[in-house]
Amino acid sequence: MPHLEQVKQIFKQTLKLGDSFDASNAETVLLGNFPEFDSLGIISVISAIESEFNIVVEWDELSGDTFETLGTLVAYIDEKLA
């Protein structure tokens, strides 16, 4: 997953998760796993992703499945970039 490290950095910086988030991988569960990743956190992360990857995230394209794991979120980004 070529963009995994970039997305991890976005999470660390946007949600201020600290160095412990470095150990996360594509299977890391997002929803319900990090208190910082609440509705405001999701909006902040999406905004940072739009900036970093120069994409527009359409809210009607998103679902809970998109944010299930880091891998599912990166797959969504990769699809937008294709």
HUMOSUL-V811928 format. One line per field, one symbol per residue. ss: DSSP state (H for helix, E for strand, C for the rest). Layout:
# HUMOSUL-V811928
ss = ???
This chain:
# HUMOSUL-V811928
ss = CCCHHHHHHHHHHHHCCCHHHHHCCCCCECCCCCCCCCHHHHHHHHHHHHHHHCCCCCHHHCCCCCCCEHHHHHHHHHHHHC
